[in-house]
Amino acid sequence: MSNADEIEDTSAPLIEHLTELRSRLIKSLGAFVVAMVICFTVWNPIFDFLTQPLCDALAENGQQDCGLVMIALQEGFFVAVSISMLGGLVLSFPVISYQLWRFVAPGLYKSEKNAFLPFLLASPIMFILGAAFAFYVITPMAFTFFLNFQQAGATAGTEATSAGINYLGSAQSYLSLTMKFIIAFGLCFQLPVLLTLMGKAGLVSAEGLRSVRKYAVVGILILAAIATPPDVVSQIILFSVVYGLYEVSIQLVARVEKARIERLKAEGLYFEDDEDEADDEGKA
């Protein structure tokens, strides 16, 4: 067989994979577009739902009615598009994840499929939990904190003696802030899924995660300071939740390691030297 024939034989599977990838991407994109169009037709109820924390905070503040303004003429349209994109991604995620699974699954062994599928299912669940935590817990506290900086103007007779500070929120600015909270917390809640998957692949160990715990605390503190408004309560809540997820991840990785060691011992492929090397890597 000539070199040209060898190159042609090896390139054929690559072309098939690229064709399969293109087909999966087109189906995923089509599902996203359809879901986005559906959400665009009902963006008003979705917007009402997303603004509920602000309306509750304004009602508690008691100084003004719930209302947002359009700073630019086209702002309302871009708000509708942003809501449609977020809703379209949520609605089409099952289809997108299914297409991803169909593309990856043929290249996996049965044991690898059994290992990867639970993480694929757990990821959207954890994202929804993080998004719900941000929407129902963090955003009300954040909005209440910011609204506390309002003040009523004072007058003496017909003359104003002090300027008032009233919230006249931009619809697009509010939606952007709310979506940042939802996405940030949804991604933070992916920590156990990511670390457990890395542990199953042998990239991290429970002992290694324990040894860098102090650095993780510093990183989580920085994350809490960046992702939340500058009030101590919300920062403590975010730190407590993410650090709790980190400790849960350590326990999950330890269970994965234990299961892997038991499987290797049952197959006669595990030696005590492997455990010593793993401990040395974790300490390093």
C-alpha positions as CSV (number, residue, x, y, z in Angstrom):
1,M,0.0,0.0,0.0
2,S,1.4,3.4,-1.0
3,N,1.7,6.4,1.4
4,A,-1.1,8.1,-0.5
5,D,-3.5,5.2,0.2
6,E,-2.5,5.2,3.9
7,I,-3.2,9.0,4.1
8,E,-6.6,8.5,2.4
9,D,-7.5,5.6,4.7
10,T,-6.7,7.7,7.9
11,S,-8.4,10.8,6.6
12,A,-11.7,9.0,5.9
13,P,-12.7,8.6,9.6
14,L,-11.7,12.2,10.3
15,I,-14.1,13.4,7.5
16,E,-16.8,11.2,8.9
17,H,-16.4,12.6,12.3
18,L,-16.4,16.2,11.0
19,T,-19.6,15.4,9.0
20,E,-21.2,13.9,12.1
21,L,-20.1,17.0,14.2
22,R,-21.6,19.3,11.6
23,S,-24.9,17.4,11.6
24,R,-25.0,17.6,15.5
25,L,-24.2,21.3,15.5
26,I,-26.9,22.1,12.9
27,K,-29.5,20.2,14.9
28,S,-28.4,21.9,18.1
29,L,-28.5,25.3,16.5
30,G,-31.9,24.6,15.0
31,A,-33.3,23.6,18.4
32,F,-31.9,26.8,19.9
33,V,-33.4,29.0,17.2
34,V,-36.8,27.4,17.5
35,A,-36.7,27.7,21.3
36,M,-35.6,31.3,21.0
37,V,-38.5,32.2,18.7
38,I,-40.9,30.6,21.1
39,C,-39.5,32.6,24.0
40,F,-39.6,35.8,22.0
41,T,-43.4,35.4,21.6
42,V,-43.8,35.2,25.4
43,W,-40.9,37.5,26.6
44,N,-43.3,39.8,28.5
45,P,-44.3,37.2,31.1
46,I,-40.7,36.1,31.4
47,F,-39.6,39.7,32.0
48,D,-42.4,40.0,34.6
49,F,-41.0,36.9,36.4
50,L,-37.4,38.2,36.3
51,T,-38.4,41.6,37.7
52,Q,-40.3,40.1,40.6
53,P,-37.4,40.4,43.1
54,L,-37.0,44.1,42.2
55,C,-40.7,44.7,42.6
56,D,-40.7,43.0,46.0
57,A,-37.7,45.0,47.1
58,L,-39.3,48.3,46.0
59,A,-42.6,47.4,47.7
60,E,-40.6,46.6,50.9
61,N,-38.8,49.9,50.5
62,G,-42.1,51.7,50.1
63,Q,-40.9,54.8,48.3
64,Q,-42.0,54.1,44.8
65,D,-43.8,51.8,42.5
66,C,-42.1,49.1,40.5
67,G,-41.1,50.4,37.1
68,L,-38.2,50.4,34.7
69,V,-37.4,52.8,31.9
70,M,-35.8,52.7,28.4
71,I,-32.7,54.8,28.2
72,A,-32.4,54.2,24.5
73,L,-35.1,53.8,21.9
74,Q,-34.0,50.3,20.9
75,E,-33.5,49.1,24.5
76,G,-36.9,47.4,24.7
77,F,-36.1,45.3,21.7
78,F,-32.7,44.2,23.0
79,V,-34.3,43.3,26.3
80,A,-36.7,41.0,24.5
81,V,-33.8,39.5,22.5
82,S,-31.7,38.9,25.6
83,I,-34.6,37.2,27.3
84,S,-35.3,35.1,24.2
85,M,-31.7,34.0,24.0
86,L,-31.5,33.0,27.7
87,G,-34.9,31.2,27.5
88,G,-34.0,29.6,24.2
89,L,-30.7,28.2,25.7
90,V,-32.6,26.8,28.7
91,L,-35.4,25.2,26.6
92,S,-33.0,23.8,24.0
93,F,-30.4,22.5,26.5
94,P,-31.9,18.9,26.6
95,V,-31.6,18.7,22.8
96,I,-28.1,20.2,22.8
97,S,-26.9,17.8,25.5
98,Y,-28.5,14.8,23.7
99,Q,-26.7,15.7,20.5
100,L,-23.5,16.0,22.5
101,W,-24.0,12.6,24.0
102,R,-24.8,11.0,20.6
103,F,-21.6,12.5,19.2
104,V,-19.4,11.4,22.1
105,A,-21.0,8.1,23.0
106,P,-19.8,6.0,20.0
107,G,-16.2,6.6,21.0
108,L,-16.6,5.5,24.6
109,Y,-16.4,2.1,26.2
110,K,-19.5,0.8,28.1
111,S,-17.8,1.6,31.4
112,E,-16.9,5.1,30.2
113,K,-20.5,5.7,29.1
114,N,-21.7,4.6,32.5
115,A,-19.3,7.0,34.1
116,F,-19.9,10.0,31.9
117,L,-23.7,9.9,31.6
118,P,-24.5,10.7,35.3
119,F,-22.3,13.8,35.1
120,L,-24.1,14.9,31.9
121,L,-27.4,14.6,33.8
122,A,-26.2,16.2,37.0
123,S,-24.7,19.3,35.3
124,P,-28.1,20.9,34.3
125,I,-29.6,20.0,37.7
126,M,-26.8,21.7,39.6
127,F,-27.0,24.7,37.3
128,I,-30.7,25.1,37.9
129,L,-30.1,24.8,41.7
130,G,-27.5,27.6,41.5
131,A,-29.7,29.8,39.3
132,A,-32.6,29.3,41.7
133,F,-30.4,30.1,44.7
134,A,-29.2,33.3,43.0
135,F,-32.7,34.4,42.0
136,Y,-34.6,33.6,45.2
137,V,-31.9,34.3,47.8
138,I,-29.1,36.6,46.5
139,T,-30.9,39.0,44.2
140,P,-33.5,40.1,46.8
141,M,-30.8,40.9,49.3
142,A,-28.7,42.6,46.6
143,F,-31.6,44.8,45.4
144,T,-32.6,45.7,49.0
145,F,-29.0,46.7,49.7
146,F,-28.8,49.0,46.7
147,L,-32.2,50.5,47.2
148,N,-31.2,51.5,50.7
149,F,-29.1,54.3,49.2
150,Q,-32.2,56.1,48.0
151,Q,-33.2,59.2,49.9
152,A,-36.2,61.5,49.8
153,G,-35.6,65.2,48.9
154,A,-36.5,67.8,51.5
155,T,-38.3,71.2,50.9
156,A,-38.8,74.3,52.9
157,G,-41.9,76.1,51.6
158,T,-41.4,76.2,47.8
159,E,-37.6,75.7,47.9
160,A,-35.8,72.4,47.9
161,T,-33.3,72.2,50.7
162,S,-31.8,68.8,49.7
163,A,-31.7,66.6,46.6
164,G,-33.5,63.3,46.6
165,I,-32.0,60.1,45.2
166,N,-34.6,57.9,43.4
167,Y,-34.2,54.7,41.5
168,L,-35.0,55.1,37.8
169,G,-33.7,51.7,36.5
170,S,-32.8,50.9,33.0
171,A,-34.6,47.7,31.8
172,Q,-31.5,46.5,30.0
173,S,-29.2,47.3,32.9
174,Y,-31.4,45.5,35.4
175,L,-31.8,42.4,33.1
176,S,-28.0,42.3,32.6
177,L,-27.3,42.4,36.3
178,T,-29.9,39.7,37.1
179,M,-28.6,37.4,34.3
180,K,-25.0,37.8,35.6
181,F,-26.2,36.7,39.0
182,I,-28.0,33.7,37.6
183,I,-25.2,32.6,35.3
184,A,-22.5,33.1,37.9
185,F,-24.2,31.1,40.6
186,G,-25.2,28.4,38.1
187,L,-21.6,28.0,37.1
188,C,-20.4,28.0,40.7
189,F,-22.7,25.1,41.4
190,Q,-20.9,23.1,38.7
191,L,-17.9,22.7,41.1
192,P,-18.9,19.3,42.5
193,V,-19.6,18.0,39.0
194,L,-16.4,19.2,37.6
195,L,-14.1,18.1,40.4
196,T,-15.8,14.7,40.7
197,L,-15.4,14.1,36.9
198,M,-11.7,15.2,37.2
199,G,-11.3,12.8,40.1
200,K,-12.9,9.9,38.1
201,A,-10.4,10.7,35.3
202,G,-7.5,10.7,37.8
203,L,-6.6,14.3,37.4
204,V,-7.3,15.3,41.0
205,S,-7.3,13.4,44.3
206,A,-9.2,13.9,47.5
207,E,-5.9,14.3,49.4
208,G,-4.7,16.9,46.8
209,L,-7.9,18.9,47.3
210,R,-7.5,18.8,51.0
211,S,-3.9,20.0,50.8
212,V,-4.9,23.1,48.8
213,R,-7.9,23.9,51.0
214,K,-6.4,27.1,52.3
215,Y,-5.8,28.4,48.8
216,A,-9.4,27.4,47.8
217,V,-10.7,29.5,50.8
218,V,-8.8,32.5,49.5
219,G,-10.1,32.0,46.0
220,I,-13.7,31.6,47.1
221,L,-13.4,34.7,49.2
222,I,-12.2,36.6,46.2
223,L,-15.1,35.2,44.1
224,A,-17.6,36.1,46.8
225,A,-16.3,39.7,46.8
226,I,-16.5,40.0,43.0
227,A,-19.8,38.2,42.3
228,T,-21.9,39.8,45.0
229,P,-22.8,43.4,46.0
230,P,-20.5,45.0,48.6
231,D,-22.6,43.9,51.6
232,V,-21.3,41.4,54.1
233,V,-24.4,39.2,54.3
234,S,-24.5,38.1,50.7
235,Q,-20.8,37.6,50.6
236,I,-20.9,35.3,53.6
237,I,-23.8,33.4,52.1
238,L,-22.0,32.9,48.7
239,F,-18.7,31.9,50.5
240,S,-20.5,29.4,52.7
241,V,-22.3,27.8,49.8
242,V,-19.3,27.6,47.5
243,Y,-17.0,26.4,50.2
244,G,-19.6,23.8,51.2
245,L,-19.7,22.6,47.6
246,Y,-15.9,22.3,47.7
247,E,-16.1,20.1,50.8
248,V,-18.8,18.0,49.2
249,S,-16.5,17.7,46.1
250,I,-13.7,16.3,48.3
251,Q,-16.0,13.6,49.7
252,L,-17.3,12.7,46.2
253,V,-13.8,12.4,44.8
254,A,-12.8,10.2,47.8
255,R,-15.7,7.9,47.0
256,V,-14.8,7.8,43.4
257,E,-11.2,6.9,44.3
258,K,-12.3,4.2,46.7
259,A,-14.5,2.7,44.0
260,R,-11.7,2.7,41.5
261,I,-9.3,1.1,43.9
262,E,-11.8,-1.7,44.8
263,R,-12.4,-2.3,41.1
264,L,-8.6,-2.5,40.4
265,K,-8.1,-4.9,43.3
266,A,-10.9,-7.1,42.1
267,E,-9.2,-7.2,38.7
268,G,-5.8,-7.9,40.2
269,L,-4.4,-4.7,38.8
270,Y,-3.9,-2.8,42.0
271,F,-0.7,-2.8,44.0
272,E,0.3,-1.1,47.3
273,D,2.9,1.0,45.4
274,D,0.1,2.6,43.5
275,E,-1.5,3.8,46.7
276,D,1.9,5.2,48.0
277,E,2.4,7.1,44.7
278,A,-1.1,8.5,44.9
279,D,-0.5,9.7,48.4
280,D,2.8,11.3,47.4
281,E,1.1,13.1,44.5
282,G,-1.7,14.3,46.8
283,K,0.9,15.7,49.3
284,A,2.9,17.3,46.5
